Amino acid sequence: MKLTKEHIHALKGLAHSMKPVLIMGEKGVTESFLAEAERAIEYHELIKIRISGDDRETKKEIAAEITAALNAVMIQHIGNVITLFKRNHEAPKIFFSNK
């Protein structure tokens, strides 16, 4: 699904009050972490994940790795928190207006 600027803006608005559903631990991006992230994004479609690390470039790399592994779209990356979206085609929860 190709997201427009309007879609991304709407998703950022929805995510604003959300808390992270996953917090990456010391072990980093593990198979179990990715499995839990996959379950969360399949159910919610829009999730926040808190990633660990002090180095900005390391956090960017981790965020890109998680996004690619989940086949999701990164909506935003602020500090230690990334917001991801992945459409659940079988049971969508988030609908966009057709303006």
C-alpha positions, -999 to 999 in steps of 0.1 A, spaced: 0 0 0 13 34 -10 8 60 17 2 96 8 13 126 28 -23 129 41 -22 92 52 10 97 70 -2 128 87 -34 110 98 -14 81 112 9 104 131 -22 120 147 -35 86 157 -1 75 171 4 107 191 -13 95 223 -2 59 219 23 42 243 50 18 229 36 -17 227 72 -32 226 104 -22 243 136 -36 228 158 -51 255 195 -54 259 197 -84 235 185 -62 206 166 -74 176 160 -111 183 138 -137 166 114 -136 196 113 -98 196 104 -98 159 78 -125 164 61 -104 191 64 -73 169 48 -92 140 19 -103 162 14 -67 175 15 -50 141 -8 -76 126 -34 -70 153 -31 -32 157 -18 -21 123 -2 10 139 24 5 167 51 22 186 83 5 195 109 18 220 144 9 208 176 10 229 209 25 221 227 58 227 241 63 192 218 80 167 231 60 137 228 27 156 191 35 164 185 44 127 200 10 117 179 -9 142 148 10 132 154 1 95 161 -35 104 128 -38 123 109 -20 96 123 -43 69 118 -75 89 81 -66 95 76 -54 59 61 -23 75 62 14 68 80 37 92 57 66 100 81 85 122 112 81 143 116 104 172 143 98 198 141 62 209 106 56 196 96 44 161 60 43 148 52 16 123 22 9 101 13 -23 83 -21 -28 67 -40 -59 79 -59 -68 47 -80 -95 63 -93 -73 92 -84 -36 87 -87 -14 118 -76 19 104 -96 34 75 -86 65 54 -111 89 39 -113 90 1 -109 127 -4 
